[in-house]
Amino acid sequence: MQSVGADITFESFNSIEKYEDTIKDIIEGGASKTHAFKSLEGVYDFMRWFNKIREQSERTARASEYEAAYNHGIENLGMSHREASKFAANESRSLLDFSRSGKWVRPLMYYIPFLNSTIQGMYVTYDRSGVRDMAEAYLKDGRMPTKKEMARFGTFMHRLSLATLPITVIAKTANIMAGTEDDLEREPAYIRYLFWNFPLPDFVREATGYRWLSIPKPYDLGLYSAWVEFTADTLRGRDTKVSELAKLTASTITPDITTPIVKVAIGLNANYDSFRQRYIVPPNEAKLDLRLRKNRDRASNLGKILSSATGYDPRMLDFVARELFGYPGRFAMDAFDLVGGREDKNVTGTGLLLNNFMPIAAGMARYPTAFQQTKLKELMDVADKYGYTSDSQYRSIMKMARTKYDNIRNPELFDSLAEKIDKRAEKLTKQFQKRGERKVKREERKRK
């Protein structure tokens, strides 16, 4: 489904004869006897039901596009019924044409999730915004965009922004009224900009540890919404960094050409989770002997069991399980945590049950960040860059972050520690930056 679109089946054919025979069986009502899943009728029935659900979800979107295009053709373009029907059919198909792929992408899209959908999504924006026409005119004749073309581009971008504006306004208003804007700014960039985050009340935090109800934004629309939100925050005097959002935008729109195995290998080697934009193991622990890594108990019970057998950091093993096995990997880790219990306060029976038996809510309910607090992350980056991860002040702040993490179900103490970490981390980051720059200059003079 990810590589070729929704209208596919769960059976492939290696010859025209086999395809024709199968179609004949289906027409004659004998599909249940000759189908590839004839020995697993229950599985086949489930897949047929699942196919119907997901195909209907896509066809609903295409039907809405067809209706809008047909009405546009009749009312605004003066088309006949026949012309408008053809126009609408083309528009609804080109909404996102999964069957279109080049000779380089087609072999890769079966191994790299979302590769073709990412490219096709970008192409739709590129085409419908008028950028394709402007680019072709410039490359062919050297002609610059006309006022009409720029107006078309502006109108397109304006409409994209307005599509997500209502929910953005509601989410912003909720955080302003709850006084949680500063709390939200401590979250990683991908959470702040690619999700609508609604603060959860304290009694929910005390019961489950969850802090946010995070609704993912639509893929393309989410980026435009993020830039509108970023501009509004900047005008309001909030602490924003354009480089942060620009980096996130570039990483989001760039097709991921690495397979999961390669991505895991790169992540383990760099000690960095590129999707979550955070270290797998904090830099101050990465060079220590495994027995001296105090925060390794933050890993899952499954990771700890595998760690005792392999000698690898359990957090690294959790990363491998998430990246290679996705939801089944997370389910296995949570199952071991639920059965064996976890010492840290981040995991509760309620939270685990919610994660695994209410998957829609699991994708929205989110714990607050602990070691990836924005200003703490900046400090970790600078300390790692200049080699100050053993500094006593740095270790003191990391210890405070651990205390904050251990009190994730105590909203008052958690938020108080978060504020203190912000102040101390910001101050120490500036100190490390100055000391590091002087250190680099001294080393350069020695080399000369």
C-alpha positions in Angstrom: 0.0 0.0 0.0 2.9 2.4 0.9 4.6 1.8 -2.4 1.9 1.5 -5.1 -1.2 3.0 -3.5 -4.4 1.7 -2.0 -6.0 -0.2 -4.9 -3.9 -3.3 -4.7 -4.6 -6.9 -3.6 -2.7 -9.3 -1.5 -1.8 -11.7 -4.3 0.8 -11.4 -7.1 0.9 -13.2 -10.5 4.0 -14.4 -12.3 2.2 -15.0 -15.6 -0.7 -13.8 -17.6 -2.2 -17.3 -17.6 -2.3 -17.4 -13.8 -3.9 -14.0 -13.7 -6.6 -15.0 -16.2 -7.3 -18.3 -14.4 -7.7 -16.4 -11.1 -10.1 -13.9 -12.6 -12.1 -16.7 -14.2 -12.4 -18.4 -10.8 -13.5 -15.2 -9.1 -16.2 -14.6 -11.8 -17.4 -18.2 -11.5 -17.6 -17.8 -7.7 -14.8 -20.2 -6.9 -12.3 -17.8 -5.5 -12.5 -19.3 -2.0 -11.4 -22.6 -3.4 -8.5 -21.5 -5.6 -7.3 -18.4 -3.9 -3.8 -18.3 -2.5 -5.3 -18.2 1.0 -7.7 -21.1 0.5 -6.2 -22.9 3.6 -6.5 -19.7 5.7 -10.1 -18.6 5.0 -10.2 -16.5 8.2 -7.0 -14.6 7.2 -8.4 -14.0 3.7 -11.7 -12.7 5.1 -9.9 -10.4 7.4 -7.7 -9.1 4.5 -10.7 -8.6 2.3 -12.4 -6.6 5.1 -9.2 -4.6 5.7 -8.9 -3.9 2.0 -12.4 -2.6 1.9 -11.8 -0.2 4.8 -8.6 1.3 3.5 -9.8 1.5 -0.1 -12.9 3.3 1.0 -10.9 5.9 2.9 -8.9 6.8 -0.2 -11.9 6.7 -2.5 -13.8 9.1 -0.3 -11.0 11.7 -0.8 -10.9 11.1 -4.5 -14.7 11.3 -4.7 -14.7 14.6 -3.0 -12.0 15.9 -5.4 -14.0 14.6 -8.3 -17.2 16.4 -7.2 -15.3 19.7 -6.6 -13.5 19.5 -10.0 -16.7 18.6 -11.8 -18.6 21.6 -10.3 -15.6 23.8 -11.1 -15.6 22.7 -14.7 -19.4 23.3 -15.1 -19.7 26.6 -13.2 -16.3 28.3 -13.8 -14.9 26.8 -17.0 -18.1 26.5 -19.0 -17.6 22.8 -19.8 -20.2 20.4 -20.9 -21.2 17.4 -18.8 -18.9 15.1 -20.8 -16.0 17.5 -20.7 -16.4 18.2 -17.0 -16.6 14.5 -16.2 -13.3 13.8 -18.0 -11.7 16.8 -16.3 -12.9 15.7 -12.9 -11.7 12.1 -13.5 -8.2 13.4 -14.4 -8.1 15.7 -11.4 -9.2 13.0 -8.9 -6.7 10.5 -10.2 -3.8 13.0 -10.2 -4.7 14.0 -6.6 -2.0 11.4 -5.8 -1.1 9.0 -8.6 0.6 6.1 -6.9 0.9 4.2 -10.3 3.3 6.8 -11.6 7.0 6.2 -10.9 10.3 6.4 -12.8 12.7 3.6 -13.6 14.9 4.6 -10.7 12.2 4.8 -8.1 10.1 1.7 -9.0 12.7 -0.9 -7.9 13.4 1.0 -4.6 9.8 1.7 -3.5 9.2 -1.9 -2.5 12.0 -1.7 0.0 11.8 1.9 1.2 8.5 2.8 3.0 6.8 6.0 1.8 9.4 6.7 -0.9 7.0 7.0 -3.8 4.2 8.7 -1.8 6.7 11.3 -0.6 7.8 12.0 -4.2 4.3 12.1 -5.6 3.1 14.4 -2.8 5.9 16.8 -3.6 5.1 16.6 -7.3 1.4 17.4 -6.7 2.4 20.6 -4.8 5.0 21.4 -7.5 2.5 21.0 -10.3 -0.7 22.6 -8.8 1.1 25.6 -7.3 2.2 26.5 -10.8 5.9 26.1 -10.0 6.3 23.4 -12.7 5.0 25.7 -15.4 7.2 28.6 -14.2 10.3 26.4 -14.1 9.7 25.0 -17.5 9.2 28.4 -19.0 12.4 29.7 -17.4 14.5 26.7 -18.5 13.1 26.8 -22.1 12.9 30.5 -22.9 14.5 32.2 -19.9 11.2 33.8 -19.1 10.6 35.1 -15.5 7.2 34.4 -13.8 4.4 36.6 -14.7 2.1 38.4 -12.2 -0.7 36.0 -13.0 1.6 33.0 -12.3 2.8 34.5 -9.0 -0.8 35.3 -8.0 -1.7 31.6 -8.7 1.3 30.5 -6.6 0.3 32.9 -3.8 -3.4 31.8 -3.9 -2.4 28.1 -3.7 -0.1 28.6 -0.7 -2.7 30.7 1.0 -5.4 28.0 0.6 -3.0 25.4 2.0 -2.3 27.5 5.0 -6.0 28.2 5.6 -6.9 24.5 5.4 -5.1 23.8 8.8 -5.7 27.3 10.4 -8.8 26.4 12.5 -7.2 23.5 14.4 -4.0 25.5 14.7 -5.9 28.4 16.3 -7.7 26.1 18.7 -4.5 24.4 19.8 -2.7 27.7 20.3 -5.6 29.1 22.3 -5.7 26.0 24.4 -2.0 26.3 25.3 -2.3 30.1 26.0 -5.3 29.6 28.3 -3.6 26.7 30.1 -0.3 28.6 30.4 1.6 25.8 28.8 3.4 27.6 25.9 6.7 27.5 27.7 6.2 23.7 28.4 5.5 23.1 24.7 8.7 25.0 23.7 10.7 22.5 25.6 9.6 19.7 23.3 11.6 18.7 20.3 11.0 20.6 17.1 9.2 17.7 15.3 6.7 17.5 18.1 6.1 21.3 18.2 5.7 21.8 14.4 4.4 18.5 13.0 1.6 18.0 15.6 -1.2 19.9 17.1 -0.5 19.6 20.8 -3.3 20.0 23.4 -2.3 20.1 27.1 -3.8 17.4 29.3 -5.1 18.2 32.8 -3.0 17.4 35.8 -5.2 14.5 37.0 -4.5 12.7 33.7 -0.8 13.4 34.1 -0.9 12.0 37.7 -2.7 8.9 36.5 -0.8 8.1 33.4 2.2 10.4 33.0 0.9 11.7 29.7 1.3 15.5 29.1 0.0 16.1 25.6 -2.8 15.0 23.3 -0.8 15.3 20.0 -2.7 15.1 16.7 -0.4 14.6 13.7 -0.7 17.2 11.0 -1.3 16.1 7.4 2.0 15.5 5.5 2.2 18.5 3.1 -0.3 20.7 4.9 1.5 20.2 8.2 4.7 21.9 6.9 2.8 25.0 5.6 0.9 25.1 8.8 4.2 24.9 10.7 5.6 27.9 8.9 2.4 30.0 9.5 2.6 29.0 13.2 6.3 29.8 13.3 5.7 33.3 11.8 2.9 34.0 14.3 5.1 33.0 17.2 8.0 35.1 16.0 5.7 38.2 15.7 4.5 37.5 19.2 8.0 37.6 20.5 8.3 33.9 21.3 11.7 32.2 21.3 11.9 30.8 17.7 14.8 29.6 15.6 14.3 29.6 11.8 17.3 27.2 11.3 15.5 24.7 13.5 12.3 24.7 11.3 14.3 24.9 8.1 16.2 21.8 9.1 13.0 20.0 10.0 11.4 21.0 6.7 14.4 19.8 4.6 14.5 16.4 6.4 10.7 16.0 6.0 10.4 16.7 2.3 13.5 14.8 1.4 12.7 11.2 0.4 14.3 8.7 2.8 16.4 6.5 0.5 17.9 4.4 3.3 16.4 1.0 4.1 15.5 0.3 7.8 18.6 -1.9 8.2 20.9 0.9 6.9 19.1 3.5 9.0 19.6 1.4 12.1 23.3 0.9 11.3 23.8 4.6 10.8 21.9 5.4 14.0 23.9 3.0 16.1 27.2 4.2 14.7 26.2 7.9 15.3 24.4 7.3 18.6 21.5 9.3 17.2 17.8 8.7 16.4 17.3 10.9 13.3 13.5 10.4 13.4 13.1 11.6 16.9 16.0 14.0 16.7 17.7 12.9 19.9 20.6 10.9 21.2 20.0 7.2 21.8 22.4 7.3 24.7 23.3 10.7 26.3 26.8 11.7 25.3 28.0 11.9 28.9 27.3 8.1 29.2 28.1 6.9 25.7 31.9 6.5 26.5 31.4 4.9 29.9 31.5 1.3 30.7 28.0 -0.2 30.5 27.9 -0.9 34.3 28.5 2.9 34.9 25.6 4.1 32.7 23.1 5.1 35.4 20.3 5.9 32.9 20.2 2.5 31.3 17.3 1.6 33.5 15.2 3.8 31.3 15.2 1.1 28.7 12.5 -1.6 28.4 12.7 -4.9 30.3 13.1 -6.7 27.0 16.0 -4.5 26.1 17.6 -5.2 29.5 17.2 -9.0 29.0 18.8 -8.8 25.6 21.5 -6.5 27.0 22.5 -9.1 29.6 22.9 -11.7 26.8 24.6 -9.4 24.3 26.5 -6.8 26.3 25.0 -3.9 24.4 23.3 -0.9 26.0 19.6 -1.8 26.3 18.6 1.6 24.9 20.4 0.8 21.7 18.5 -2.5 21.6 15.2 -0.7 22.1 16.1 1.6 19.2 16.8 -1.4 17.0 13.4 -3.0 18.0 11.5 0.2 17.2 13.2 0.9 13.9 13.2 -2.7 12.5 9.9 -4.0 13.8 7.8 -0.9 14.3 4.5 -1.5 16.2 5.2 -5.2 16.9 8.5 -4.3 18.4 7.0 -1.7 20.6 4.2 -4.1 21.6 6.8 -6.7 22.7 8.7 -4.2 24.8 5.5 -2.9 26.4 4.3 -6.5 27.1 7.5 -7.3 29.0 7.2 -4.0 30.9 3.6 -4.7 31.8 4.3 -8.2 33.0 7.6 -7.5 34.8 6.9 -4.0 36.0 9.2 -1.0 35.5 11.0 0.8 38.3 10.9 4.2 36.7 7.7 6.4 36.8 7.4 6.8 33.1 5.5 3.6 32.5 2.2 2.7 34.1 -0.2 -0.1 33.5 -2.8 2.4 32.3 -0.4 3.9 29.9 0.7 0.5 28.5 -2.8 -0.7 28.1 -3.7 2.5 26.3 -0.7 2.2 24.0 -1.5 -1.4 22.9 -5.3 -1.7 23.0 -6.2 1.8 21.9 -3.8 2.4 19.1 -5.5 5.6 17.9 -5.2 7.2 21.3 -1.6 5.8 21.6 -0.6 7.8 18.6 -1.9 10.9 20.2 -1.2 10.6 24.0 2.4 11.7 24.6 4.8 11.8 27.5 6.6 15.1 28.1 10.2 15.1 27.1 12.8 14.5 29.8 16.4 14.4 28.4 15.4 16.0 25.1 14.2 19.3 26.6 15.1 21.9 24.0 17.7 23.9 26.0 19.1 20.7 27.5 19.5 19.2 24.0 21.4 22.4 23.0 23.6 22.0 26.0 24.2 18.3 25.2 25.2 19.2 21.6 27.7 21.9 22.6 29.1 19.7 25.4 29.6 16.8 23.0 31.1 19.0 20.3 33.8 20.6 22.6 34.3 17.6 24.9 32.7 18.9 28.1 30.5 15.9 28.9 32.6 15.1 32.0 32.2 18.7 33.4 30.8 18.7 37.0 28.1 21.3 36.2 27.0 19.4 33.1 26.7 16.2 35.1 24.7 18.1 37.8 22.2 19.2 35.2 21.9 15.7 33.7 21.2 14.4 37.2 18.5 17.0 37.6 17.0 15.9 34.3 16.9 12.3 35.6 15.2 13.5 38.8 12.6 15.3 36.6 12.1 12.1 34.6 11.5 10.0 37.7 8.8 12.5 38.8 6.9 12.4 35.5 3.6 11.8 37.3 4.1 14.7 39.7 3.2 17.7 37.5 4.2 20.4 40.0 7.7 19.0 40.7 8.2 18.0 37.1 7.4 21.5 35.7 9.5 23.2 38.5 12.5 21.1 37.6 12.0 21.8 33.9 12.1 25.6 34.5 15.3 25.2 36.6 17.0 23.1 33.9 16.1 25.7 31.2 17.9 28.5 33.1 20.9 26.5 34.1 21.3 24.8 30.7 21.0 28.1 28.8 23.7 29.7 31.0 26.1 26.7 30.8 25.6 26.4 27.0 26.9 29.9 26.6 29.9 29.2 28.9 30.8 26.0 27.0 30.4 27.8 23.7 32.8 30.5 24.6 35.3 28.1 26.3 35.1 25.8 23.3 35.7 28.5 20.7 38.7 29.7 22.7 39.9 26.1 22.9 39.6 25.7 19.1 41.5 29.0 18.5 44.4 27.9 20.8 44.7 24.5 18.9 44.7 26.3 15.6 47.5 28.6 16.7 49.5 25.6 17.9 49.2 23.9 14.5 50.4 27.0 12.8 
